[in-house]
Amino acid sequence: MKKIFKFEAKQLLRDKKTIFFVFILPLIVFPLLNGVLNKVVESRMESIFEQKATVIVQRDSLAEEVLSKFNAEQDTTFLIEYVEKLGDLDSLLKEYPAAINVERDSIGVATFKVHYSAKNDKNSIKAKQISKKIYALRDSIRSERYKGIGINEYRVNEKIDSFNTSSAEEMQNSRHSMMLPVSLILILMVGTFMISNYVILGEKDNNTLESLLASGVDRRDIIFGKLGIIFLAGILMSFLEMISFAVYGHFAGIFNFGISFSTSNVFILILLIISVTTLIASISTFTSCKIKSSTAGQLLFMPIMIVYLLLTLLGTFEGVEIKRGLLFIPIINSAGIIKSVLVDKLVMLDGLIVIVVNFVYSVFVINLSSAYLNSEAILKTDSDLKDSENTYSPGMVFTLFGLLIVAYMLIGGYLQGRDIVSGLIYSQVGILGLFIAIMLKMNGVNFKEVLKLKKFNPIYLLIALFFGIFARYPISIVKEGFFYFFPIPRIIENANLLQTGLGDLSQWQLIAVIAILPAIFEEFTFRGIFLYMLEKKYSFIKASVVVGLMFGVMHLNVFTLLETALLGIILTMITLRSGSIIPAIIFHFANNAYSIILMKMIEDDIISEEKLSFLEADWLSYSASIVVFGVIAYMVQGGMPSIKNKI
């Protein structure tokens, strides 16, 4: 192991590419990464601005008069809750974004005091928002309007002060907690992946790996020697990233890199960074062992980075508690613990569990790498892009999927940000439609075969319609259990599409945009293109799960990933069993159209509370769930006719 380590170290230090990736890249990547993350943070802040929040206010005649203007101006983002006395502010600010009271001095000058805390991202953002609105209320309305509502002395005898109950150190830590975990984990991923590409895939490209494996050196020592180099490169790059973080922040005038920790937090943070570096390095090592060329590794880099980014953002998202099941999900748990250290909310036991879990996962992945090196598969020279059957390898499929997600996220997100209606149409027809056309051209086969536009047993039409209306019930049951073990905030459950620009559309226009287009283009993409490329590689169950997860990820919402993934799994199952994509299109359309019709009927007061409760009744939910689960079990066991039966 020592010989391998020394040899690799000398080789790396001689290579200009290594010098660039290990020493220079971390110092220049942060400004670029910071720009991207700022966009993400701005997007998060905008979504928080739209969420409802309750502000607690100590009852006062002036406060009631001024704050009543929020209702008069139809401000729907704030609700006011009055109390006779505020009480303990620290306790209140754990629940409310802001606490407001009015104080008067000896000459009668009234001061609005808006109290908030920096220990909660979402609450502090909402608190600043209400402070801004109170200032705007004072500055935008003329004195005559104040007199008209009886507030004659408001402009003269009033001032507004914001009081942060957190210290300056806590404020700085809170600001860093939004970006440091993401940038740290991404730079570890970039560094370890690039180095592992060099020390493992470089030897495959140069045909020297076979001679190394035949040299008599224990293959486990080879893995540990290469892993040591990759690990040290990751640690070095994370250290340089921290320097870049400090330098950029200082010279850009955005912040000073002053973070204060307790001794125990420093200890946990050091162990955590070592453990997550070991984990990421081991994953990069295993990935490089499995890939057959550096070209394939570079193609695979993008989708892997997207996965890391999504997991890290989920771990740092306000309201996500790293407990129960989330303690055991790599990257999510590490990012969450780094954030909890920065905002001084660390539960020591949680931190220790995550550190142990990271090391356990690392050992498991290292053993997988060692086992793969000891197998004959390592010496196979088949192309990593296509196999002997002239079909795409899973690695290539996931790479194409990653590139599609990037296009959908950047182009589709931009278009939907400008106008959600036209943006959704262009995203479906333009991005997905273009992808479908390109893939059909590249495959060079009959599009009816790829898209599975075949005849099917009529029974699948009934199954598709039934699932489209009632599959939501078993998905809801599974979701309840999932959220218990994996406590992700249900912030999307109260979201209503009709409160966006889509609310201006008629019911039929909504059905066209939300039901018909996705049913066609998303099904052609997933149950058509991606399933065509993967069904010969995987069994019935594995293909259903993989394509279903891809369908969930494509919707770019980590908080509804479970529901969309489960829906995607069922859609894939019915496609495989029927041998046709048509039942999945009908299922998809019925599911979306039914939701739109319900939302419209509720908005137009066509459905009363009694009728709505009937649709959500437990007996209906459980009865429909039993039928759905039964049909799924029947399909899994192969009880229905299928073009392929690979269980």
MILONU-676984 format. One line per 5 residues: number of its first residue (from 1); their letters; for each residue x, y, z of C-alpha. Coordinates in steps of 0.001 Angstrom, whole numbers, plus 524288, in hexadecimal, padded with zeros to 5 digits. Layout:
NUM	a	X,Y,Z ~ ...
% end
This chain:
1	mkkif	80000,80000,80000 ~ 80B13,8096F,80378 ~ 811D7,806E3,7F672 ~ 80562,809A9,7EEEE ~ 80308,81600,7F6EA
6	kfeak	810D7,81B46,7F4AC ~ 8108C,817D8,7E64D ~ 80381,81E9C,7E425 ~ 807E9,82A8C,7EBFB ~ 81406,82C3E,7E373
11	qllrd	80C2A,82A91,7D716 ~ 8020E,83483,7DB60 ~ 80C23,83ED5,7DEFC ~ 81262,83D7C,7D197 ~ 805A2,83F63,7CA65
16	kktif	80156,84D2B,7C6CE ~ 7F301,84961,7C678 ~ 7F3E6,844CC,7D47B ~ 7FA45,85166,7D8D9 ~ 7EF07,858B8,7D27B
21	fvfil	7E428,8506C,7D83F ~ 7E9D6,84F64,7E5F9 ~ 7EFC5,85CE4,7E80A ~ 7EA1A,86694,7DE4E ~ 7DC37,861CB,7DBF8
26	plivf	7D7BC,86372,7EA31 ~ 7DC82,87182,7EA50 ~ 7D4EB,87550,7DE12 ~ 7C90C,86C9C,7DEE3 ~ 7C2DC,87334,7EA9C
31	pllng	7BF80,88021,7E3EF ~ 7B8A7,87870,7D92E ~ 7B214,86F80,7E2F8 ~ 7AE3E,87B2B,7EB38 ~ 7A70D,88144,7DFB6
36	vlnkv	79F48,874D9,7DD5B ~ 79C25,87336,7EBBD ~ 797ED,88159,7ECDC ~ 78DE4,87EA0,7E242 ~ 7894F,872BF,7E9D7
41	vesrm	78868,87A9A,7F66D ~ 780F2,8857A,7EF88 ~ 77771,87B80,7EA26 ~ 77596,875C9,7F7B2 ~ 77352,88357,7FD5E
46	esife	76920,8867B,7F315 ~ 761CA,879FE,7F63B ~ 76289,87D47,804C5 ~ 75D0E,88AE1,8021C ~ 750E0,88486,7FC64
51	qkatv	74E92,87B8F,80805 ~ 744FB,87F69,8129C ~ 74A34,882A9,8200E ~ 74461,886E1,82CF2 ~ 74A70,89273,8340A
56	ivqrd	747D6,893F4,8428A ~ 744EA,8A1E0,84717 ~ 74315,8A784,8549F ~ 735C3,8ADFF,8549E ~ 7368F,8BCBC,85305
61	slaee	72D47,8C67A,84CBC ~ 737A5,8CC16,8439E ~ 73C78,8BE8F,83FD0 ~ 72E97,8BA40,83CA8 ~ 72BFE,8C647,83457
66	vlskf	7389A,8C544,82C95 ~ 738A4,8B686,82ADC ~ 72A7E,8B691,82697 ~ 72FBE,8BCB3,81A15 ~ 73537,8AF6B,8165D
71	naeqd	72780,8A9FC,81595 ~ 722A1,8B63E,80EC1 ~ 72D12,8B497,8045D ~ 729BE,8A616,8031F ~ 736EC,8A14E,807D0
76	ttfli	73539,8929C,807E4 ~ 742BE,88F00,80CC3 ~ 74129,89380,81AE1 ~ 7375A,89059,8256E ~ 7375D,89870,831E6
81	eyvek	7357A,891F2,83F22 ~ 73389,89B56,84A90 ~ 73732,8983A,858A1 ~ 73691,8A06E,864E0 ~ 7450D,89E5D,867D6
86	lgdld	75001,898C3,85F9C ~ 756DE,890FA,86A2D ~ 763AB,889D5,867A7 ~ 768AD,88E1D,85A40 ~ 77203,882AD,8583F
91	sllke	766D0,87902,859A2 ~ 75DA5,880FA,8510C ~ 76795,88278,8461F ~ 7690A,873C7,844E3 ~ 75AE8,8737A,84060
96	ypaai	7585D,880E3,83A63 ~ 760DC,8882E,83080 ~ 75F5A,89502,837D0 ~ 759F6,89AB3,84454 ~ 75582,8A8E7,84430
101	nverd	7528C,8B24D,84F24 ~ 750F8,8C100,85042 ~ 7581C,8C8D9,85A9D ~ 7563F,8D741,85DDB ~ 7603C,8DFF7,8643D
106	sigva	75DC7,8EAF8,86DE1 ~ 75A2B,8F4CF,86341 ~ 750E5,8EB6F,85C51 ~ 7595C,8E716,850D9 ~ 754EA,8D983,84CF5
111	tfkvh	75ED4,8CF6F,8487B ~ 75AFC,8C367,840E0 ~ 76438,8B883,84523 ~ 76558,8ACE9,83C13 ~ 76C7F,8A1D6,842F1
116	ysakn	771E8,89651,83B47 ~ 77CA8,88C18,83C03 ~ 78748,88802,83275 ~ 78685,879E5,836F8 ~ 77BB4,8769B,82D6A
121	dknsi	77DE5,879BD,81F02 ~ 76FBD,87A35,81AE3 ~ 76B06,881BB,826C5 ~ 775AE,88C0C,825DA ~ 772A9,88E13,8175C
126	kakqi	7642C,88FB2,81A5E ~ 7676D,898EC,825AC ~ 76F6D,8A1BF,81CDC ~ 76453,8A15C,8130B ~ 75A58,8A667,81CD6
131	skkiy	763CF,8B0DF,821A3 ~ 76576,8B558,813A7 ~ 756C9,8B5C9,811AE ~ 754D7,8BDEF,81DEB ~ 75F2A,8C782,81937
136	alrds	758D3,8C7E0,80BD2 ~ 74BA4,8CA61,81208 ~ 7511C,8D63D,818E5 ~ 75887,8DBAC,80D41 ~ 74EF8,8D911,8023C
141	irser	7428B,8DEC3,807F9 ~ 7416A,8ED64,8095E ~ 73E02,8F472,815EA ~ 7304B,8F753,810E8 ~ 72D88,8E8B3,80FC6
146	ykgig	731FB,8E698,81DB8 ~ 728FE,8F168,8224B ~ 71E16,8EB4F,81A76 ~ 71F2B,8DED8,82271 ~ 720F7,8E5F5,82F4A
151	ineyr	72FA9,8E473,8310A ~ 732AB,8F2FB,831F5 ~ 73FDF,8F205,838C2 ~ 744E6,8E5AD,8325F ~ 74F52,8EBE3,829E2
156	vneki	7546F,8F4BD,8349B ~ 753A4,8EC56,840B9 ~ 757AB,8DF26,83B56 ~ 763F9,8D7E8,83801 ~ 76712,8C9B2,834DA
161	dsfnt	7723C,8C1E2,83A91 ~ 775DE,8B3DA,837B2 ~ 77BC0,8AC10,842C5 ~ 78314,89F9A,83FDD ~ 7835D,896E1,84BC8
166	ssaee	78F43,88FCB,8463D ~ 79D33,89489,84814 ~ 7A5EF,89973,83D20 ~ 7AD59,88C80,83D5D ~ 7A0B2,884DE,83C28
171	mqnsr	79CAE,88D78,830C6 ~ 7A964,88AB7,8298B ~ 7A85A,87C32,82C1D ~ 79A61,87C42,8273B ~ 79E38,88305,81A84
176	hsmml	7A92B,8794C,8180C ~ 7A035,86DC7,81B03 ~ 79886,87058,80E8C ~ 7A434,86EB1,80584 ~ 7AFED,8688D,80C36
181	pvsli	7AA7E,85A91,80D29 ~ 7A69A,85AA7,7FEC3 ~ 7B368,86044,7F9CE ~ 7BB87,85777,802B4 ~ 7B4ED,84AC1,7FE83
186	lilmv	7B4E2,84E78,7F01C ~ 7C358,851D8,7F028 ~ 7C62D,844DE,7F6E1 ~ 7BE63,83E16,7EC57 ~ 7C53A,8455F,7E151
191	gtfmi	7D2C5,84338,7E722 ~ 7D195,834D7,7EA7A ~ 7CAD9,83184,7DDAC ~ 7D52A,8385F,7D580 ~ 7E070,83204,7DCEF
196	snyvi	7DA37,82480,7DCAC ~ 7D83E,8264E,7CE14 ~ 7E6CE,82885,7CCE0 ~ 7EC4F,81DF3,7D5D4 ~ 7E2DC,81333,7D180
201	lgekd	7DCE6,81683,7C451 ~ 7E9C0,81C0E,7BF73 ~ 7EFDB,80EA1,7C12D ~ 7E47F,80860,7B9F4 ~ 7E642,811F7,7AEBB
206	nntle	7F4F0,80F14,7AE4E ~ 7F2E7,80050,7AFAA ~ 7FBBA,7FFCD,7BBAF ~ 7F174,7FB57,7C571 ~ 7F231,7ED32,7C0F3
211	sllas	800DF,7ECA0,7C356 ~ 7FF00,7F2DC,7D0BA ~ 7F4CD,7E8A9,7D458 ~ 7FE01,7DDD1,7CFAD ~ 809C7,7E34A,7D719
216	gvdrr	80737,7DB5B,7E34D ~ 802F3,7E717,7EB8D ~ 7F6F8,7E3B6,7F3A3 ~ 7EB45,7E9B5,7ECE7 ~ 7E5EF,7EEBE,7F9C9
221	diifg	7F2C3,7F604,7FBBB ~ 7F10D,7FBEA,7EE31 ~ 7E3AA,80114,7F219 ~ 7E866,806B1,7FF0A ~ 7F467,80CD0,7F8CB
226	klgii	7EC5B,813AC,7EE66 ~ 7E1B9,81721,7F830 ~ 7EBD1,81D9A,800FF ~ 7F01F,826A1,7F607 ~ 7E208,829CD,7F262
231	flagi	7DEA7,82C55,800B5 ~ 7EA34,8358E,802FA ~ 7E703,83CDD,7F673 ~ 7D907,83E92,7FB51 ~ 7DD80,843B6,8088F
236	lmsfl	7E724,84D00,80218 ~ 7DCFB,851F8,7F8A1 ~ 7D31F,85440,80399 ~ 7DD67,85C04,80B23 ~ 7E086,86455,7FF37
241	emisf	7D1F6,865F7,7FCDE ~ 7D09A,86BAE,80A9A ~ 7DB9A,8753B,80780 ~ 7D4E6,878EB,7FACC ~ 7C827,87A9F,80232
246	avygh	7CEB6,88407,80BC7 ~ 7D662,88BA3,80182 ~ 7CAE1,88D31,7F852 ~ 7C1CA,8914F,80344 ~ 7CB81,89B40,80883
251	fagif	7CF14,8A1D0,7FBAA ~ 7C136,8A17B,7F665 ~ 7BCDE,8A86D,802BF ~ 7B1EB,89EAB,804C7 ~ 7B652,89937,811CF
256	nfgis	7C1F0,896B8,81A78 ~ 7C576,888A6,81CB5 ~ 7C381,88933,82B4C ~ 7BDA0,87CC0,830A0 ~ 7BD3E,879D5,83F17
261	fstsn	7BC38,86BF6,84441 ~ 7BC2C,8655E,8514F ~ 7C718,85B8A,85391 ~ 7BDD3,84FFF,85230 ~ 7B875,8556C,84564
266	vfili	7C63D,856DA,83FE9 ~ 7C915,848B1,84370 ~ 7BC98,843E4,83D02 ~ 7BEC7,84C51,830E1 ~ 7CC97,84711,82EDC
271	lliis	7C829,838F4,83056 ~ 7BC89,83B91,82780 ~ 7C4D6,8415E,81C8B ~ 7CE47,835E6,81D80 ~ 7C322,82C0C,81D28
276	vttli	7BBE0,8325C,811C7 ~ 7C8B8,833CE,80A4B ~ 7CB45,8254D,80C5F ~ 7BD92,8221F,807B7 ~ 7BE1B,82AA6,7FB8C
281	asist	7CBE9,825DD,7F85D ~ 7C795,817AB,7F998 ~ 7BBCD,81A20,7F0BD ~ 7C48E,820BF,7E6AF ~ 7CE19,81546,7E780
286	ftsck	7C35C,80B33,7E598 ~ 7BD62,812DD,7DA4E ~ 7CA99,813C9,7D38E ~ 7CCEA,80533,7D576 ~ 7BFF8,801FF,7CEE8
291	iksst	7C186,80B72,7C378 ~ 7C9B5,806DC,7B803 ~ 7CF65,813C3,7B31E ~ 7D1F4,821C7,7B750 ~ 7C8EF,8267E,7AC6B
296	agqll	7BDA7,81F06,7B27D ~ 7C18A,82460,7BFDB ~ 7C0D5,83253,7BB14 ~ 7B367,82FBA,7B52A ~ 7AEAF,829D6,7C1ED
301	fmpim	7B3C5,83547,7C9EA ~ 7A827,83E39,7C71E ~ 79D0A,8356C,7CBE3 ~ 7A4E1,83186,7D7EE ~ 7A754,83FDD,7DB26
306	ivyll	798C2,842D3,7D9BB ~ 79590,837ED,7E355 ~ 79F97,83D32,7ED03 ~ 79A2A,84AF4,7EB8E ~ 78BFC,846D8,7EDA9
311	ltllg	78F64,83E8E,7F993 ~ 797A2,84976,7FF6A ~ 78D2D,853CD,7FD55 ~ 7831D,84B00,803BE ~ 78BFC,8492B,80F70
316	tfegv	78D7C,857DC,81132 ~ 77F6B,85BB9,80E28 ~ 77895,862D9,8192E ~ 76F8B,859E5,820A9 ~ 77633,84D11,81D19
321	eikrg	779DD,8463C,829CC ~ 78516,83C9E,82916 ~ 77F08,831CE,8312B ~ 779A8,82403,82FAF ~ 77B3A,81F63,82196
326	llfip	7821F,82BB4,81CF2 ~ 78D7F,82886,8260B ~ 790BD,81D16,81D34 ~ 7902A,823AE,80FD7 ~ 79DF5,827A4,80B9C
331	iinsa	7A07A,835C8,807A3 ~ 79326,83A35,80CC2 ~ 7972F,836F7,81AAE ~ 7A4E9,83CAA,81930 ~ 7A010,84987,81374
336	giiks	79581,84A74,81DEA ~ 79F1F,84840,82905 ~ 7A8AC,85253,8236E ~ 79D80,85C14,82341 ~ 7992B,85893,8310A
341	vlvdk	7A731,85ABE,835D0 ~ 7A78C,8682C,82F72 ~ 79A8D,86CA2,83540 ~ 79D7D,86679,84287 ~ 7924F,85CB9,841EC
346	lvmld	79AB2,85096,84236 ~ 795B4,844C8,84993 ~ 7A257,83DE1,84D26 ~ 79CA9,8303C,84BC9 ~ 797AA,8334C,83E08
351	glivi	7A519,8383A,83A08 ~ 7ABCD,82C01,83F21 ~ 7A1DF,8231D,8385F ~ 7A42C,829E3,82B51 ~ 7B2FA,828D0,82CCB
356	vvnfv	7B206,81A37,82FD0 ~ 7A863,81819,824A2 ~ 7B185,81F01,81B0C ~ 7BCE4,8163E,81F0A ~ 7B47A,809E9,81E78
361	ysvfv	7AFC1,80D64,810CC ~ 7BDD1,81052,80CDB ~ 7C271,802E3,81149 ~ 7B73A,7FC8B,809DF ~ 7BA54,803EC,7FD44
366	inlss	7C8F5,80145,7FE99 ~ 7C612,7F2BF,7FFE6 ~ 7BDC3,7F37E,7F39B ~ 7C92A,7F9E1,7EC6E ~ 7D289,7EF79,7F13D
371	aylns	7C937,7E486,7ED55 ~ 7C7BA,7EA77,7DFCC ~ 7D67E,7EB62,7DE04 ~ 7D77F,7DD06,7E1C9 ~ 7CD68,7D940,7D784
376	eailk	7D00F,7D6A9,7C93D ~ 7C676,7E186,7C55F ~ 7D11B,7EBA3,7C7B8 ~ 7D89A,7E6C9,7BBD2 ~ 7CD35,7E751,7B241
381	tdsdl	7CF83,7F0D5,7A726 ~ 7C1A8,7F272,7A1E8 ~ 7BDAA,80054,79EE3 ~ 7B79C,80729,7AA82 ~ 7AE5A,80E95,7A1BC
386	kdsen	7A820,8030F,79AAB ~ 7A7E9,7F4A2,79D63 ~ 7A8A1,7E90A,79453 ~ 79A03,7E97B,791C8 ~ 79B70,7F731,78C42
391	tyspg	79393,7FD31,79757 ~ 79755,80800,7A0A2 ~ 79E46,8047D,7AD42 ~ 797E9,808E1,7BA0E ~ 7A304,812A3,7BBFB
396	mvftl	7A03D,81903,7AEEC ~ 79199,81926,7B1B7 ~ 7939E,82017,7BEB1 ~ 79CEB,829B2,7B83A ~ 792BA,82D18,7ADFC
401	fglli	788D3,82E6C,7B8D9 ~ 791D4,837AC,7C047 ~ 793BB,84033,7B44F ~ 78507,8407C,7B210 ~ 782D2,844CD,7C021
406	vayml	78CD6,84FB9,7BED0 ~ 78617,854A0,7B27C ~ 778A5,85397,7B8B9 ~ 77D3B,85A38,7C52F ~ 78455,86597,7BEB3
411	iggyl	77C72,8680F,7B252 ~ 76F48,8636E,7B780 ~ 77138,86A7B,7C46F ~ 77483,8772B,7BD6D ~ 768C5,8762C,7B45F
416	qgrdi	75F5B,872AC,7BF61 ~ 764D5,87DC4,7C791 ~ 7613E,8877B,7BCF2 ~ 753CB,881CC,7BA85 ~ 74F7D,87516,7C0B9
421	vsgli	7454C,871B3,7B65C ~ 74DAE,87370,7AA2F ~ 75976,86E65,7B1DB ~ 752B0,8617C,7B4CC ~ 74E84,85FFC,7A6A4
426	ysqvg	75C2C,862F1,7A15B ~ 76255,859E2,7AB81 ~ 759C6,84E79,7A79E ~ 7593F,8506C,798EB ~ 76691,856B6,796EC
431	ilglf	76FC0,85020,7A094 ~ 76980,842A8,7A22E ~ 76492,84263,7942E ~ 7720E,8459F,78EDF ~ 77845,83B41,79795
436	iaiml	76E98,83102,792AA ~ 77143,834B0,7847C ~ 7800F,83432,78649 ~ 77FA3,826FD,78D1D ~ 776C1,82124,782BD
441	kmngv	7803F,825DA,7785A ~ 78C0F,82080,77FB6 ~ 785B9,81325,781B8 ~ 78247,81238,77367 ~ 776EF,8090B,775EB
446	nfkev	76854,8097E,773C9 ~ 762BC,813D6,77CEA ~ 756ED,80B24,77F9E ~ 76022,8010C,78563 ~ 76785,80AC1,78DCD
451	lklkk	75B5C,811DB,79289 ~ 753AD,80525,7941F ~ 74826,809D6,78C08 ~ 7425E,7FC43,78B97 ~ 73549,7F5DD,78DA5
456	fnpiy	73201,7F191,79B60 ~ 72821,7E970,7A2A6 ~ 71BEE,7F202,7A530 ~ 71C8C,7EE63,7B391 ~ 72814,7F7B2,7B4BB
461	llial	71F5F,8030D,7B0C4 ~ 716CB,8007E,7BCA8 ~ 722B4,7FEB8,7C563 ~ 7289B,80B81,7C056 ~ 71C2A,81345,7C2E0
466	ffgif	71A7B,80D40,7D061 ~ 728AC,80FE5,7D407 ~ 727C5,81DCB,7CEBD ~ 71CFF,820EC,7D875 ~ 72017,81825,7E40E
471	arypi	72EED,815D7,7E410 ~ 7305C,8225A,7EC08 ~ 72AC9,81B33,7F7DA ~ 7350D,81076,7F963 ~ 73FA0,81A55,7F5F0
476	sivke	73A89,822D2,8010B ~ 73B06,8174C,80A7F ~ 7491B,81444,806CB ~ 74C6E,822BA,807C3 ~ 7475F,82382,815B7
481	gffyf	75073,818A3,819F3 ~ 75BBE,81E69,8125A ~ 75A71,82BD5,81897 ~ 75AC5,825B7,8260A ~ 767E8,81F2F,8239F
486	fpipr	76D18,82A0C,81AE9 ~ 76814,836ED,820A7 ~ 76807,83FC3,814B6 ~ 75F8A,84C17,81608 ~ 752BE,84B17,80EBB
491	iiena	753F0,85902,809CE ~ 74E55,855C0,7FC81 ~ 741DB,84F40,80135 ~ 73AAA,85C23,80278 ~ 73F8F,86116,7F55C
496	nllqt	734F1,8641A,7EB99 ~ 737EB,864FD,7DD14 ~ 72C4D,86E09,7DB8B ~ 73334,87860,7E3CB ~ 73DA7,87998,7D93B
501	glgdl	73C25,87EC0,7CB6A ~ 7351A,87212,7C84D ~ 72985,87717,7D01E ~ 725D4,87FF1,7C4C5 ~ 7236E,8745D,7BBCF
506	sqwql	71662,86DDD,7B9F4 ~ 71472,85FDD,7BE50 ~ 7162B,85A98,7B08C ~ 72268,862A5,7AE53 ~ 727E3,85D83,7BB28
511	iavia	724FF,84F90,7B71B ~ 72C18,851D8,7AA40 ~ 73843,85789,7B0DE ~ 738D2,84F4A,7BD4D ~ 732A6,84273,7B8E0
516	ilpai	73383,84059,7AA30 ~ 74141,84576,7A760 ~ 74811,83E75,7B2C4 ~ 74078,831EE,7B01C ~ 745F4,831B1,7A255
521	feeft	753A1,8377C,7A345 ~ 7577E,83255,7B0C0 ~ 7529D,824B0,7AD8B ~ 759A0,824AC,7A067 ~ 765FE,828E0,7A79D
526	frgif	765AE,81F6A,7B31F ~ 75D12,813CE,7AFB2 ~ 7616C,81563,7A198 ~ 76FAF,8196B,79FE4 ~ 775C2,8165A,7AD2F
531	lymle	76E42,809B2,7AF37 ~ 77217,80539,7A188 ~ 78072,80752,7A4F9 ~ 77FBF,80091,7B24A ~ 775C3,7F597,7B166
536	kkysf	77F74,7EC11,7AB45 ~ 78930,7EF01,7B617 ~ 7806E,7EDAA,7C1F1 ~ 775F5,7E4B9,7C75C ~ 767B8,7E8D8,7C7CE
541	ikasv	7689D,7EE0F,7D5AF ~ 775D9,7F4B0,7D430 ~ 771F2,7FB3E,7C760 ~ 76550,80005,7CDA5 ~ 76C73,805AF,7D96D
546	vvglm	77788,80BF6,7D1AB ~ 76ECB,8125F,7C76F ~ 7652E,8165A,7D230 ~ 77004,81D05,7D9EA ~ 774BB,823F2,7CDAA
551	fgvmh	766C8,828B9,7CB8C ~ 7665A,82DDB,7D98C ~ 7737A,834C4,7D890 ~ 76F84,83B28,7CBB0 ~ 76501,842F9,7D2C9
556	lnvft	77005,84A0F,7DA0F ~ 7691F,84A8C,7E72B ~ 76F96,8430B,7F237 ~ 76386,844E7,7FAC7 ~ 75A68,83DC3,7F167
561	lleta	76490,83437,7EC39 ~ 75E7B,82892,7F339 ~ 750DC,82AA4,7ED96 ~ 75551,82CEF,7DFA4 ~ 75EEC,82186,7E06B
566	llgii	75459,81835,7E551 ~ 74B6B,81CE4,7DA7D ~ 75675,81ABA,7D0BE ~ 758DA,80CDF,7D5C9 ~ 74A89,80926,7D3EF
571	ltmit	74A4E,80F71,7C663 ~ 75661,80795,7C291 ~ 75090,7FAED,7C7C7 ~ 7440E,7FC6C,7BFF7 ~ 74C0C,7FF92,7B3BE
576	lrsgs	75481,7F36F,7B539 ~ 748FC,7EA99,7B822 ~ 7405A,7EFA7,7AD23 ~ 74B98,7F0C3,7A37F ~ 74637,7FE0E,79F71
581	iipai	7480A,80C15,7A3DB ~ 739D9,80FA5,7A122 ~ 7346D,80B0B,7AE6A ~ 73EFA,8132F,7B542 ~ 73B02,81F32,7AD5A
586	ifhfa	72CC8,81D1A,7B121 ~ 7309E,81ADC,7BF6A ~ 7392D,82721,7BFA9 ~ 72EB1,82F6C,7B93A ~ 723EE,82AA1,7C266
591	nnays	72C55,82D31,7CE7E ~ 72F9D,83B3C,7CAB7 ~ 72239,83E8E,7C514 ~ 71B27,8396E,7D12A ~ 723A9,84206,7D9E8
596	iilmk	72101,84E0D,7D18C ~ 7125B,84BBF,7D14D ~ 7121D,84A40,7E01F ~ 71A11,856B8,7E232 ~ 71146,85E6D,7D904
601	miedd	704E1,8594D,7DF5B ~ 709F6,85CC6,7ECDE ~ 70E0B,86A5F,7E859 ~ 700B9,86CB6,7E21F ~ 6F9A9,86781,7EE52
606	iisee	6F357,85CB4,7E64C ~ 6F810,8527F,7EFF6 ~ 6F3B2,854AA,7FDE6 ~ 6FB55,8505B,809CD ~ 6F225,844AC,80B36
611	klsfl	6F49B,83FC8,7FD67 ~ 70326,84218,7FECE ~ 70361,83A4A,80B74 ~ 6FC69,82F4D,80447 ~ 70749,82EFD,7FA13
616	eadwl	7115C,82E75,804FE ~ 70A02,824C8,80D8A ~ 71243,81A20,813EB ~ 7099B,80F1F,80F1B ~ 70B2F,813A7,800FA
621	sysas	719BA,815BE,8029B ~ 71C47,80858,8087C ~ 71321,80121,7FF2D ~ 71952,80756,7F31D ~ 726F1,804F8,7F8AD
626	ivvfg	7243B,7F67C,7FAA3 ~ 71FD2,7F539,7EC79 ~ 72B9A,7FCE5,7E75C ~ 73550,7F52B,7EF96 ~ 72EC1,7E896,7EB26
631	viaym	72FEA,7EBF7,7DCB4 ~ 73E28,7F01B,7DE88 ~ 74138,7E341,7E56A ~ 73A7B,7DBF4,7DA60 ~ 742CB,7E322,7D04D
636	vqggm	74F54,7E0B2,7D7FB ~ 74C65,7D228,7D8A8 ~ 74A9B,7D1B8,7C9F1 ~ 73C28,7CEA8,7CA37 ~ 7395D,7D773,7BE99
641	psikn	73DEC,7D619,7B097 ~ 74AAB,7DCDF,7AD77 ~ 753A3,7DE89,7A1E0 ~ 75F2D,7DBFD,7AB10 ~ 75F3A,7D4C6,7B7EB
646	ki	76C0E,7D6F9,7BEDD ~ 769F9,7D590,7CD66
% end
